[in-house]
Amino acid sequence: MRNLQLVKYDIISLFKSYLTYIALIIIWALLGGMTVLFVRNSDKVDYSMILPMANWMFLFFGLLVVIKTITRDYSQGTIQLYMNKLKSRIGYVIAKTISIILISFIFTFITYITMIIIQSFTDGK
């Protein structure tokens, strides 16, 4: 398997997993609930009140996704195929590094979109 095929498989498995969408719905529901509570109980709600909680939630979930992509190879037994030769090991590490970077960009984008939505509901104040 080529390195880019491994990266493609990691990204596709992220989007195919129903657990990804369940976790995103739970995070968005929690953030939406917190935003509604802040708006109801306060005259001025700044989106920076919700930003730290959203960052930690998305960072934690992103970390779980990264760990899942690494441990999947161990649990399925495919790691032995990559560790046969030095060239395969280097390619595996490079492919996993690229996967981790792409997953972090995906979660950064999701966090950014979430913050724009929260800022629009709190009028940016």
Buried (B, 14 or more C-beta within 10 A) or exposed (E): BEBEEBBBBBBEBBEEEEEBEEBBEEBBEEBBEBBEEBBEEEEEBBBEBBBEEBEEBBBEBBEEBBEBBEEBBEEEEBBEEBEEEEEBEEBBEBBBEBBBEBBBEBBEEBBEEBBEBBBEBBEEE
